[in-house]
Amino acid sequence: MPDPVTVNPPDSLHVAHYGTGPDLVLLHGWGMHSGVWETTVEALMDDWRITVIDLPGHGASRGRLGTLPELAARIAAHAPRHAVWCGWSLGGMVAQRIALDRPEAVRRLLLVGSNACFVQRPDWPHGMTRAAYEAFASGLGSNLKATLDRFLLLETHGLPKAREYLHELRAIVFRHGLPDAQALADGLQMLDSEDLRSEWPRLRCPVRLLLGRRDALVPYTAGAALAARAGDVRVHVFAHATHAPFMSHPEEFLAALRVALHD
């Protein structure tokens, strides 16, 4: 990937810009960093000015996540004022919060493997099970790397080239060493406690959901359930993908993303 225009703000966030054109912001997920978007950036940078931001405690960024509103405000302060936002997993929840709190900043919201409520509730079967969540949360305190490896295994389970894909993911995830343990704990707590479903009717921008049918963390059934809560929502399901379709099925993902950016 070409060298970015890199900006390191005073509050220790890592922000990088690529290409020229209308603004597109890419936010990564829990335990990861902006390097997961390399293929996507290379494919789109001739037509878009792309901003990638490492969440606090992830990649080259420092600091605590804070609450979801605090995190959303901090990320938004370093992003273009009127952009398309594409968030994966936890990054998608941050992007949702920005779209709700600062509707003028988000002209289109793309959510990849993301949810408005990540953990199952009695009235919400479209999330990860409580048992799966507790396994991650309990493992963080005893063995951080093993917990991240378990998360990556879950992302690759069932894929035809699972071992190859897992090797690629590990190389990217650990490029900057281990993420900050407290940031990971804060992120898991955020995924457990936040429930944005009741606020979805307030979304005023087009929303596009890109989901993997084999995703064990965000069931693809969440797409239709969320689409019923807001106005302009469309859902694309990747038949054979799990939680990170942009890595496991890059060509299929890019084709769907290009449609979602304009339709």
N, C-alpha and C positions, 0 to 999 in steps of 0.2 A: 504494500500500500504506500502511495506517495507520502512524503513528509507533510504533516499537517501544519496549519497555523495554530500554535499552541498558546493558550492563555492560562496562566496560573494565578487565579484571583487571590486577594489577600486572605480570604478565609480558607485557603488550602484545598480548594476543589481543583481537580484536573479537568480542563475544558479544552477541546480541540475542534478546529474547523477544517473542512475539506470542500473543495469544489466551489462552483458558482451557480447561482440561480435562486429560485424560491427557497425559503428556509424549511429545513426538515431537521428535527431533533430526535436522536435515538438514545433511549435509556435502557441500560442493561438490567438484569435481574439479581436476585439474592445470591451472594457469594461470588459473583462474577465481576467483570469490568468491561469497559467499552471495547476491548479487543475482540469480543465475540462478534462484533459487527463488521469485521474487516471485509468479508466478501460482499456484504450489502453496500458498504461505503464505496468500494471499488466499482461496483456495478452502477451506482447512481450519481457519483460525484460530477459527471459531465453535465448533468441536468439539474442538480440540486446543490445548494449550499448546505452541507450537513454539519451539524453540531453534535458531538458526542461528549458526554459528561460522566465521569466516574462518581458514583455515589460515595458519600463520606465513609471512610474506613475500608473502601474497596479500591483495587487497582492503585493508582498514583494519588488518590485523594486521601485526606486525613480528616479526623474528627468523628463525632458521634452523629447518628442519624437524627436523634431527637424525635419529636412526635411527627405524625404524617403531615399535618398542616405546616409545621416548622420546616420539615424537609422539602415540601413542595415549594414553599416561599423561597428557600435558599437556592434550589435548583432553577426556579423561574427567573431569579435575579441575574443569572448568568446565561440566559438563553435569548434568542431573538424574540422580539416583542409580539410578532404575529406569525406563527409557524404551524406546520403540521407536526404533531407529536406522535412518535411511535415508541411505545413502551412494552418491554417484554417482562412478564411475570411481575415481580415487585416493582420494576420500573413502570409497568402499566398502571399499577395502583397510584404511583406518584403522579403520573400523567393525568389520571382521572381527577385527582385532587386539584391539580392545577387548572384543568378545564372547568371544574366546578367553582373554584375560588377566583379565577381570573379568566372568565370566558373570552375576553378580548384578546388574550394571548394565544388561544388555541383555535385555529380555523378548521382543523380536522384531527380526529383522534383515532389512532390505529393501535389496537391492543393485541399483542402476540402472546399466546399462552398465558393470558392474564384473566383476572376475575374481579368482580366487585366485592366478593366475600370468599376468601380462599379456603376456609375450613368449614366443614359441614355444620349446619344448624338443624334443629328439628324441622324447620320450614325451608331448608335449603340443602338438598342432596347433591347439588352440583359443585362440590368442593372436595378437597382432600379429606380423608378420614381423620378423625381425632387421633386414632392410633398411629397413623403415619406421621402426623404432626408431632405427637409426643415423643416419637422415636428420634426425630431430628433434635428437638429441644433438649432432651435428656442427654444426648450424645455430645453436645457442644462443650459441656463443662469437663468431660473426661478425655476426649480425643477429637480435637478440632479437625485435623486432616482426615481422619477416618469418617467423620460426619459428612464432610464435603465429598469424599469419595463415594459414600453411600448415596448422596444426592445425585451425583453424576451417573452412578449405576442405574438409578431409577429413571433418569432421563434417557438412557440408552437401551433400556430393557425392551426386548422385542424387535429391535431394528435388525435388518439383514446383515449389516456390517457393524454390529454393536461394538466389537473389540476395537476396530479401527476408529470408529467415531469417539469411543471413550478415550482413546489415546490422544486424539486431537483436542478434545475438551480439556483433558488434564493439562496438556501443554499450554493451553491458553489461560486457564484458570490460575495456574501457579506461576505464571510468568513474572508476577510482581511479588512472589512469596505468598504466604497465607494472608487472607483478609483479617482485619482487626476482629478479635473475638467478641468484643463488646458490640461492635457494629452488627455482627452476625446475630447475636442474641437480640439486639434491638429490632433487627429486621424480622426475625421470626415472631417476636411479640407483636409487631405491627401486622403481620399477615394473619395472626390469630385474632387480634382484637378489632381490626377495622372491618366495617361492613358499610359499603357505600350504596347498597341497593336502593334504599329509600330516596337517595338523592339523584338517581339516574333520570327521573323525569325532568330535572332542571338542566340537563345537558342540552346545549343549543347548537352544537356543531355536529356534523356527520360523524358517526362512529362506525368503524369497521373492525370486526373481530376475526382474527386469523388463528385457528385452533387446530390441534392435532387430535385425530380420532383415538390414538393410542396413548394420549397424555394421561399419566396416572396422578398428576398434581392438579390439573385444571380439566375436568371432564368436558368434552366437547358439547355436552347437553347444556352447559352454562350459556352457550351462545344464544339459543332460542329463548331461554328463560330471561336473559338480559335484554334481548331485542324487544321483548314485550313491554319493557319498562321505559323506553325512550322513543323519540320520534324517528330520526333518520339513522337506523342501525341495519347493517348488513353483516352476514356471517359467512365466512369461508372455512371449510373443514378440509384439512389435508388427510387423505384417507389412510396413509401409512406412517404419518409422523407422530412423534411423541411431544415433548415439551419445548423443544427448540428446533422448529422446522427450518429456520434459516441456516442451520448447520447441517442437519441430517438430509435435507432435501432442498439445497440452495437454488437450483434452477426453478423448481416448482414454486418455491417461496417467492422468488423475485418476480415471477410472472404474476402471482396473486397480489404481491405488494404493489406492483405498477398499476394494476387495476384499482386497488384500494386507494391509491394516492389521487385518483382522478374521478372515479365513478360517483 
